[in-house]
Amino acid sequence: MSYSPTVQTDMNINTLILDNDKYQNDIMQLKRNIEDIENKIVLNQRNIWTLCSHEWIKDENACYDDLVKYKCSKCHLWKKRGWYC
């Protein structure tokens, strides 16, 4: 069975459109997954902040104008409670 170039082109375009729709759906699902994981990280950081017996050390790479210059040697959270609670 032979197709005219127009029919083949239309089939190719439709396939490409369907592929793009699927890719867009995949991207949206992955973005939702990333957002869920980021929320889990935030919850974990809040719990870690509360549960860790912090030992603060100065970050050797901190600049004079950095908001926070200390981080915990155990949990690696910054010494800025407002970021986690």
NORBELUR-V40598 format. One record per backbone hydrogen bond with DSSP energy under -1.0 kcal/mol. CO is the residue of the C=O (numbers start at 1). NH is the residue of the N-H. E is the energy in kcal/mol with one decimal. If there is no record, write none. Layout:
CO|NH|E ; CO|NH|E
//
This chain:
4|8|-2.2 ; 5|9|-2.5 ; 6|10|-2.5 ; 7|11|-2.3 ; 8|12|-2.5 ; 9|13|-2.7 ; 10|14|-2.6 ; 11|15|-2.3 ; 12|16|-2.5 ; 13|17|-2.7 ; 14|18|-2.5 ; 15|19|-2.6 ; 16|20|-2.6 ; 17|21|-2.4 ; 18|22|-2.2 ; 19|23|-2.7 ; 20|24|-2.7 ; 21|25|-2.1 ; 22|26|-2.6 ; 23|27|-2.6 ; 24|28|-2.4 ; 25|29|-2.2 ; 26|30|-2.4 ; 27|31|-2.5 ; 28|32|-2.1 ; 29|33|-2.2 ; 30|34|-2.5 ; 31|35|-2.4 ; 32|36|-2.3 ; 33|37|-2.3 ; 34|38|-2.7 ; 35|39|-2.1 ; 36|40|-1.9 ; 37|41|-2.1 ; 38|42|-2.1 ; 39|43|-2.2 ; 40|44|-2.5 ; 41|45|-2.7 ; 42|46|-2.2 ; 43|47|-2.1 ; 44|48|-3.0 ; 45|49|-2.7 ; 46|50|-1.7 ; 47|51|-2.6 ; 48|52|-2.8 ; 52|54|-1.2 ; 55|73|-2.8 ; 57|71|-2.4 ; 59|62|-1.8 ; 63|66|-1.6 ; 69|59|-3.6 ; 70|79|-2.7 ; 71|57|-2.6 ; 72|76|-1.2 ; 77|72|-2.7 ; 78|80|-2.4 ; 80|83|-2.2 ; 81|84|-2.0 ; 81|85|-2.1
//
